[in-house]
Amino acid sequence: MVSSSRRVSRKAHFTAPSHLKRKIMSASLTKELRAEHGVRALPIRRDDEVLIVRGSSKGREGRVSQVYRKKWVIHVERVSREKSNGATVMLPVHPSNCVITKVKLDADRKKILARKVPKGDVEMKEAKA
């Protein structure tokens, strides 16, 4: 059952278990990747390459070095700042503010893509190829 109550929906979102946070922490794909894979968005994972399209780090690109589900953020290589004591810290970025530019494909990710793409689309792609 799904509630339309604001407070119940917010509680469900912020207290979601890790396996549901994975799905919520998705990012959309670039137009080229969308056409190639037939999927609009994917849950983000380490080693994907992303372009930040919103926020103070807008326009910066890099590889995802960490997916921090507890804090709902990802850390991207080269998106960091220096603290006053000289230490560098990674800047947190929300996955919805990113676009995936390169997908790290392994056997599991290929299975996920195969499941997500409707059957008719796969047959059409094979016919074109």
Secondary structure, 3 states (H helix, E strand, C coil): CCCCCHHHHHHHHHCCCHHHHHHHCEEEECHHHHHHHCCCEEECCCCCEEEECCCCCCCCEEEEEEEEHHHCEEEEEEEEEECCCCCEEEEEECHHHEEEEECCCCHHHHHHHHHHCCHHHHHHHHHHC
